[in-house]
């Protein structure tokens, strides 16, 4: 058994930063989603890459599973230690190492959160764009290939990670990518690591692309009578080239959840929330053009503002959507679906999903980053009623099958973890076996985040 020898060796240099307390183990054995508690054997809190390297070498020697942990906000069970082992919590590796304003990039440790980074960048006139809603750690965001509300303009983590430092399963430390904005020098190891969900290595440093803060920002909300009208407004907006920085959809149930949770007074109907970045003249023009498109689709009046307090209130409401929806059914847990389709198929996907939900025995409000063709249904489950979990699985399966039939994906941004494993073969075919081959080459013992992403062995 690996545990006593491994924990003794780990404790010899980590000291009190190796925890086996029940409260700590339970904290790192749960997620924000519907998965059952599965605590690790211990939790390590390293302070630098050298300590992570020692941790990996000891765990490799004892065949001990190792699972990386950021803020624990992932929704597909990515960081759950399903085979026990060691959780490596990066909260102490939370330094912004170097801001290089002239090159518009920054080096950070993995435990830095996106909000903390942008606070640090305030005086530079730059910002980090990827905004998944939760105040996630940047290491976790890279590991899961996160995106969010601003992706329609600025791209996902895959577009904004320039380079990484990674500790491999055998303790080797590699650097991928670099600070140059392009390179033709061999395999894209950065792209391989981003979205690998901790199955190929532990990220200990990131070099990230930054963007200039826009001179002006306008944001607003528009109500619609029907979901189809809102979604078709999105399609026309994108196809016309109106440069939205955010364009988010919420259905009637989600609007009602906002009202109950945040004391807002949105009409009981679907809405689009939008934001534009640019000069004062350009954001006014873009907002006006969007308003015209919305009116063509029977929008019920587009209200927009350039006031920062109005914008903050709007996006705080959107970022708290998950918790607002959870609060609409006290005591519930959630299965959050995450399909993404070509934008021309978005209206069909949303309409058919809405029809499924209308016949379902559980609630499932819809919202999403529709500018990318990505939307979610938050399926609310009474944890004491197994039949409701079965119903949520049935609904989620129908959504994924529909997305794949329409040329889309099982997961636009939440990742695979455990929750989407069953769809990987359908989506990737023999490509999934290639992923397994890469995993076996870099982690032949299978100790890095077992049970996630690749084909079970």
C-alpha positions as CSV (number, residue, x, y, z in Angstrom):
1,X,0.0,0.0,0.0
2,X,1.4,3.4,-1.0
3,X,-0.1,5.5,1.7
4,X,2.2,5.2,4.8
5,X,5.5,5.4,3.0
6,X,4.5,8.1,0.6
7,X,2.9,10.3,3.2
8,X,5.9,9.9,5.4
9,X,8.2,11.0,2.6
10,X,5.9,13.9,1.7
11,X,5.6,15.1,5.3
12,X,9.4,15.2,5.7
13,X,9.6,18.3,3.6
14,X,6.1,19.7,3.6
15,X,5.6,19.5,7.3
16,X,2.2,21.1,8.3
17,X,1.6,21.8,4.6
18,X,0.6,18.1,4.2
19,X,-2.9,17.7,5.7
20,X,-4.8,14.6,6.6
21,X,-7.5,16.3,8.6
22,X,-11.0,15.1,7.9
23,X,-12.3,18.5,7.2
24,X,-9.6,19.2,4.6
25,X,-10.0,15.8,3.0
26,X,-13.8,16.3,2.7
27,X,-13.4,19.8,1.3
28,X,-11.1,18.4,-1.5
29,X,-13.4,15.4,-2.1
30,X,-16.5,17.4,-3.2
31,X,-17.5,19.5,-6.2
32,X,-20.1,22.2,-6.9
33,X,-22.0,19.7,-9.0
34,X,-23.9,16.4,-8.4
35,X,-21.0,14.0,-7.9
36,X,-20.6,12.0,-4.7
37,X,-18.1,12.8,-2.0
38,X,-14.7,11.0,-2.7
39,X,-12.0,12.4,-0.3
40,X,-8.3,12.0,-1.0
41,X,-5.8,10.4,1.4
42,X,-4.0,13.7,1.9
43,X,-3.7,17.3,0.6
44,X,-0.4,19.0,-0.2
45,X,0.1,22.7,-0.3
46,X,3.3,23.4,-2.3
47,X,4.9,26.8,-2.4
48,X,7.1,26.5,-5.6
49,X,7.9,24.4,-8.6
50,X,10.7,22.6,-6.8
51,X,8.3,21.3,-4.2
52,X,5.8,20.1,-6.8
53,X,8.7,18.3,-8.5
54,X,9.5,16.5,-5.2
55,X,5.9,15.6,-4.7
56,X,5.6,14.0,-8.2
57,X,8.8,12.0,-7.7
58,X,7.6,10.6,-4.4
59,X,4.2,9.8,-5.7
60,X,5.6,8.1,-8.8
61,X,7.9,6.0,-6.6
62,X,4.8,4.8,-4.6
63,X,2.2,4.7,-7.5
64,X,0.2,7.3,-5.6
65,X,-2.5,9.2,-7.6
66,X,-2.0,12.9,-7.9
67,X,-4.8,15.4,-8.6
68,X,-4.3,19.1,-9.1
69,X,-6.7,21.5,-7.3
70,X,-7.3,25.2,-8.0
71,X,-10.5,26.7,-6.6
72,X,-12.7,23.6,-6.9
73,X,-15.2,25.4,-9.2
74,X,-15.2,22.8,-12.0
75,X,-18.5,21.1,-12.8
76,X,-17.6,17.7,-14.3
77,X,-15.8,16.2,-11.4
78,X,-12.4,17.1,-12.8
79,X,-10.6,17.4,-9.4
80,X,-12.2,14.6,-7.5
81,X,-9.8,11.9,-6.2
82,X,-11.9,9.0,-7.2
83,X,-9.1,6.5,-6.5
84,X,-7.9,8.3,-3.4
85,X,-4.3,9.6,-3.4
86,X,-2.9,13.1,-3.0
87,X,-4.6,16.4,-4.0
88,X,-2.1,19.1,-4.7
89,X,-3.8,22.4,-3.8
90,X,-2.1,25.4,-5.5
91,X,-3.5,28.1,-3.3
92,X,-0.1,29.1,-1.8
93,X,1.4,29.5,-5.3
94,X,-0.5,32.7,-5.9
95,X,2.0,35.2,-7.1
96,X,2.0,37.5,-10.1
97,X,5.6,37.0,-11.1
98,X,6.2,39.6,-13.8
99,X,4.0,42.0,-15.7
100,X,5.5,42.9,-19.1
101,X,3.3,45.7,-20.2
102,X,5.3,46.6,-23.4
103,X,4.8,43.0,-24.6
104,X,1.3,42.7,-23.3
105,X,1.9,39.5,-21.4
106,X,2.3,38.4,-17.8
107,X,3.8,35.5,-15.9
108,X,1.8,34.1,-13.0
109,X,1.7,31.1,-10.6
110,X,-1.2,28.7,-11.0
111,X,-3.0,29.7,-7.8
112,X,-3.6,33.3,-8.9
113,X,-7.3,33.9,-9.6
114,X,-8.6,35.8,-12.6
115,X,-10.0,38.6,-10.4
116,X,-6.7,39.0,-8.5
117,X,-4.8,39.2,-11.7
118,X,-7.0,41.9,-13.1
119,X,-6.8,43.8,-9.8
120,X,-3.0,43.7,-10.1
121,X,-3.2,44.9,-13.7
122,X,-5.4,47.9,-13.0
123,X,-2.6,50.5,-13.2
124,X,-1.2,49.2,-16.5
125,X,-4.1,49.8,-18.8
126,X,-4.2,46.1,-19.6
127,X,-6.5,43.2,-18.6
128,X,-6.8,39.5,-18.8
129,X,-9.8,38.6,-20.8
130,X,-11.0,35.1,-20.1
131,X,-14.0,35.3,-17.8
132,X,-15.7,32.0,-16.9
133,X,-17.9,33.6,-14.2
134,X,-16.5,31.9,-11.2
135,X,-13.4,33.5,-9.7
136,X,-11.4,30.4,-10.8
137,X,-7.6,30.0,-10.5
138,X,-5.7,30.6,-13.7
139,X,-3.9,27.2,-13.5
140,X,-7.3,25.5,-13.2
141,X,-8.7,27.6,-16.1
142,X,-5.8,26.5,-18.3
143,X,-6.1,22.8,-17.3
144,X,-9.8,22.7,-18.2
145,X,-9.5,24.9,-21.3
146,X,-11.9,27.5,-19.8
147,X,-13.7,30.2,-21.6
148,X,-16.7,32.4,-20.7
149,X,-18.6,35.6,-21.4
150,X,-15.9,37.4,-23.3
151,X,-14.9,34.5,-25.5
152,X,-16.9,35.8,-28.5
153,X,-14.4,38.7,-28.8
154,X,-11.2,37.7,-27.0
155,X,-11.0,33.9,-27.3
156,X,-10.7,31.0,-24.8
157,X,-7.8,30.0,-22.6
158,X,-6.4,28.1,-25.7
159,X,-6.0,31.5,-27.4
160,X,-4.6,33.4,-24.4
161,X,-2.0,31.0,-22.9
162,X,1.4,31.7,-24.5
163,X,3.5,29.3,-22.5
164,X,3.5,27.0,-19.5
165,X,5.8,25.5,-16.9
166,X,4.7,21.9,-16.2
167,X,5.8,19.2,-13.9
168,X,5.4,15.8,-15.6
169,X,4.4,12.5,-13.9
170,X,8.1,11.4,-13.5
171,X,9.1,14.8,-11.9
172,X,10.6,16.3,-15.0
173,X,10.0,20.1,-15.4
174,X,9.4,21.4,-18.9
175,X,8.6,24.8,-20.4
176,X,6.2,24.9,-23.4
177,X,5.6,27.8,-25.8
178,X,7.2,31.2,-25.0
179,X,6.6,34.9,-25.2
180,X,6.8,35.2,-29.0
181,X,3.5,35.7,-30.6
182,X,4.1,32.9,-33.1
183,X,6.4,30.0,-33.5
184,X,6.9,27.2,-36.0
185,X,9.3,25.3,-33.8
186,X,7.8,21.8,-33.4
187,X,4.8,20.4,-31.6
188,X,2.4,22.7,-29.8
189,X,3.0,21.4,-26.3
190,X,1.2,24.4,-24.8
191,X,-1.9,23.4,-26.8
192,X,-1.5,19.8,-25.6
193,X,-1.4,20.8,-21.9
194,X,-4.3,23.4,-22.1
195,X,-7.4,21.4,-21.6
196,X,-5.6,18.2,-20.5
197,X,-7.4,18.4,-17.1
198,X,-4.3,17.5,-15.1
199,X,-3.9,14.1,-16.8
200,X,-0.5,14.9,-18.4
201,X,1.2,17.2,-15.9
202,X,0.8,19.8,-13.1
203,X,1.0,23.4,-14.3
204,X,3.3,25.5,-12.0
205,X,3.6,28.7,-14.1
206,X,1.7,30.4,-16.9
207,X,2.6,33.1,-19.4
208,X,-0.7,34.8,-20.5
209,X,-1.7,37.2,-23.2
210,X,-3.1,40.5,-22.1
211,X,-5.4,43.0,-23.9
212,X,-5.7,46.8,-23.7
213,X,-8.6,48.1,-21.6
214,X,-11.1,49.6,-24.0
215,X,-11.5,53.3,-24.1
216,X,-15.3,53.0,-23.7
217,X,-17.7,50.2,-22.8
218,X,-21.4,50.0,-23.3
219,X,-23.7,47.2,-22.0
220,X,-27.4,46.5,-22.0
221,X,-30.2,44.1,-21.9
222,X,-33.1,43.4,-24.3
223,X,-36.2,41.3,-23.7
224,X,-37.9,39.1,-26.2
225,X,-41.3,37.3,-26.4
226,X,-39.8,34.0,-27.7
227,X,-36.5,32.2,-27.3
228,X,-36.3,31.8,-31.1
229,X,-36.4,35.6,-31.5
230,X,-33.5,36.1,-29.0
231,X,-31.4,33.4,-30.6
232,X,-32.0,34.6,-34.2
233,X,-30.9,38.1,-33.0
234,X,-27.6,36.6,-31.9
235,X,-27.2,34.8,-35.3
236,X,-27.8,38.0,-37.3
237,X,-25.6,40.1,-34.9
238,X,-22.6,37.7,-35.5
239,X,-23.2,37.3,-39.2
240,X,-23.4,41.1,-39.7
241,X,-20.0,41.5,-38.0
242,X,-21.2,43.7,-35.1
243,X,-18.2,43.4,-32.7
244,X,-19.9,42.3,-29.5
245,X,-17.6,41.7,-26.5
246,X,-20.3,39.7,-24.7
247,X,-23.6,38.4,-25.8
248,X,-25.5,36.2,-23.3
249,X,-28.9,34.5,-23.4
250,X,-31.1,33.7,-20.4
251,X,-34.5,32.2,-20.7
252,X,-37.7,33.1,-18.7
253,X,-36.9,30.7,-15.8
254,X,-33.4,32.2,-15.4
255,X,-34.8,35.7,-15.5
256,X,-37.2,34.8,-12.7
257,X,-34.3,33.3,-10.7
258,X,-32.4,36.5,-11.1
259,X,-35.4,38.5,-9.8
260,X,-35.8,36.3,-6.7
261,X,-32.1,36.1,-5.9
262,X,-30.9,39.6,-6.6
263,X,-34.0,41.7,-6.3
264,X,-34.0,42.7,-10.0
265,X,-37.2,43.3,-12.0
266,X,-36.6,41.7,-15.3
267,X,-39.8,41.0,-17.3
268,X,-40.8,37.3,-17.3
269,X,-39.5,36.5,-20.7
270,X,-36.2,35.6,-22.5
271,X,-33.4,38.2,-22.5
272,X,-30.1,38.9,-24.2
273,X,-27.3,40.7,-22.3
274,X,-24.7,42.4,-24.4
275,X,-21.6,44.5,-24.1
276,X,-19.5,46.4,-26.6
277,X,-15.8,47.6,-26.3
278,X,-14.2,50.4,-28.3
279,X,-14.2,54.2,-28.6
280,X,-17.1,56.3,-27.3
281,X,-18.4,56.7,-30.8
282,X,-18.0,53.1,-31.8
283,X,-19.7,51.6,-28.8
284,X,-22.7,53.9,-29.3
285,X,-22.9,52.9,-33.0
286,X,-22.5,49.2,-32.2
287,X,-25.2,49.4,-29.5
288,X,-27.5,51.3,-32.0
289,X,-27.0,48.7,-34.7
290,X,-27.7,45.9,-32.2
291,X,-30.9,47.6,-31.2
292,X,-32.0,47.7,-34.8
293,X,-31.3,44.0,-35.2
294,X,-33.2,43.2,-32.0
295,X,-36.1,45.3,-33.2
296,X,-36.3,43.3,-36.4
297,X,-36.8,40.2,-34.3
298,X,-39.5,41.8,-32.1
299,X,-37.2,42.8,-29.3
300,X,-39.1,44.5,-26.5
301,X,-36.8,47.5,-26.2
302,X,-33.1,47.6,-25.9
303,X,-31.8,49.6,-22.9
304,X,-28.0,50.2,-22.7
305,X,-25.7,52.3,-20.6
306,X,-22.0,53.3,-20.5
307,X,-22.1,53.8,-16.7
308,X,-19.7,51.4,-14.9
309,X,-22.1,50.8,-12.0
310,X,-24.8,49.7,-14.4
311,X,-22.5,47.3,-16.2
312,X,-21.1,45.9,-13.0
313,X,-24.7,45.2,-11.8
314,X,-25.6,43.5,-15.1
315,X,-22.6,41.1,-15.2
316,X,-22.7,40.4,-11.4
317,X,-26.2,39.2,-12.0
318,X,-25.1,37.0,-14.9
319,X,-22.0,35.6,-13.0
320,X,-24.3,34.6,-10.1
321,X,-26.7,32.8,-12.4
322,X,-25.7,29.3,-11.2
323,X,-26.3,30.3,-7.6
324,X,-29.5,32.1,-8.4
325,X,-30.8,29.0,-10.2
326,X,-29.8,26.7,-7.3
327,X,-31.6,29.0,-4.9
328,X,-34.8,28.7,-7.0
329,X,-35.1,25.1,-5.7
330,X,-33.8,25.1,-2.1
331,X,-31.8,22.0,-1.2
332,X,-31.2,21.0,-4.9
333,X,-27.9,20.0,-6.5
334,X,-27.3,20.7,-10.2
335,X,-26.2,18.9,-13.3
336,X,-25.0,21.6,-15.7
337,X,-25.1,20.7,-19.3
338,X,-22.6,22.4,-21.7
339,X,-23.3,21.8,-25.3
340,X,-21.9,23.9,-28.2
341,X,-23.1,23.8,-31.8
342,X,-22.3,25.7,-35.0
343,X,-24.1,29.1,-34.6
344,X,-26.4,28.4,-37.6
345,X,-27.8,25.4,-35.6
346,X,-28.2,27.3,-32.4
347,X,-31.9,28.2,-32.7
348,X,-32.8,24.6,-33.5
349,X,-30.7,23.2,-30.6
350,X,-32.3,25.7,-28.1
351,X,-35.8,25.2,-29.3
352,X,-35.7,21.4,-29.2
353,X,-34.0,21.5,-25.8
354,X,-36.8,23.8,-24.5
355,X,-39.4,21.3,-25.8
356,X,-37.6,18.4,-23.9
357,X,-37.5,20.5,-20.7
358,X,-41.2,21.4,-21.0
359,X,-42.0,17.6,-20.8
360,X,-39.5,16.9,-18.0
361,X,-40.2,16.1,-14.4
362,X,-37.4,18.4,-13.1
363,X,-36.6,22.1,-13.8
364,X,-33.8,23.1,-16.1
365,X,-33.4,26.8,-16.8
366,X,-31.4,27.7,-19.9
367,X,-28.6,30.3,-20.3
368,X,-25.4,30.6,-22.2
369,X,-22.6,32.2,-24.2
370,X,-24.7,32.1,-27.4
371,X,-22.3,34.2,-29.4
372,X,-20.2,31.0,-29.5
373,X,-23.1,28.6,-30.0
374,X,-22.6,27.5,-26.4
375,X,-25.5,27.1,-24.0
376,X,-26.3,25.4,-20.7
377,X,-29.3,23.9,-18.9
378,X,-29.0,23.8,-15.1
379,X,-30.9,20.6,-14.3
380,X,-32.0,20.8,-10.7
381,X,-32.0,17.6,-8.7
382,X,-33.4,16.6,-5.3
383,X,-30.4,14.6,-4.0
384,X,-32.7,12.4,-2.0
385,X,-34.6,11.2,-5.1
386,X,-32.5,8.9,-7.4
387,X,-35.1,9.1,-10.1
388,X,-34.4,12.8,-10.5
389,X,-30.7,12.1,-11.2
390,X,-31.8,9.5,-13.8
391,X,-34.1,12.1,-15.4
392,X,-31.3,14.7,-15.5
393,X,-29.0,12.1,-17.1
394,X,-31.7,11.4,-19.7
395,X,-32.1,15.1,-20.5
396,X,-28.4,15.7,-20.7
397,X,-27.9,12.7,-23.0
398,X,-30.5,14.0,-25.4
399,X,-28.8,17.4,-25.4
400,X,-25.4,16.0,-26.1
401,X,-26.7,13.6,-28.8
402,X,-28.5,16.5,-30.5
403,X,-25.4,18.7,-30.4
404,X,-23.2,16.0,-31.9
405,X,-25.8,15.3,-34.6
406,X,-25.8,19.0,-35.4
407,X,-22.0,19.0,-35.8
408,X,-21.2,20.3,-32.3
409,X,-19.6,19.1,-29.1
410,X,-20.5,17.5,-25.8
411,X,-18.7,20.3,-23.9
412,X,-18.1,23.8,-25.1
413,X,-16.2,24.9,-22.0
414,X,-16.7,22.8,-18.9
415,X,-14.5,20.0,-20.0
416,X,-14.8,16.2,-19.9
417,X,-13.8,15.2,-16.3
418,X,-15.9,12.2,-15.5
419,X,-19.3,13.6,-16.5
420,X,-18.7,13.6,-20.3
421,X,-16.5,10.5,-20.6
422,X,-19.2,8.4,-22.3
423,X,-19.4,10.8,-25.3
424,X,-15.7,11.0,-26.1
425,X,-15.6,8.0,-28.5
426,X,-18.7,9.3,-30.4
427,X,-17.2,12.7,-30.7
428,X,-13.6,11.8,-31.5
429,X,-13.5,8.3,-32.8
430,X,-10.0,6.9,-33.0
431,X,-8.7,10.3,-31.9
432,X,-9.7,9.3,-28.4
433,X,-7.3,6.4,-28.7
434,X,-4.6,8.8,-29.8
435,X,-5.2,10.8,-26.6
436,X,-4.8,7.6,-24.6
437,X,-1.6,6.9,-26.3
438,X,-0.2,10.4,-25.4
439,X,-1.3,9.8,-21.8
440,X,0.5,6.5,-21.6
441,X,3.6,8.0,-23.1
442,X,3.8,10.9,-20.6
443,X,2.2,9.0,-17.6
444,X,2.8,5.3,-18.0
445,X,1.8,4.6,-14.4
446,X,-1.5,6.4,-14.8
447,X,-1.1,8.4,-11.6
448,X,-2.1,11.8,-12.9
449,X,-5.8,12.5,-12.3
450,X,-7.0,8.9,-13.0
451,X,-10.5,8.3,-14.2
452,X,-10.8,11.6,-16.1
453,X,-10.8,12.6,-19.8
454,X,-9.2,9.4,-21.4
455,X,-10.6,5.9,-22.0
456,X,-10.8,4.0,-18.7
457,X,-8.2,1.2,-18.4
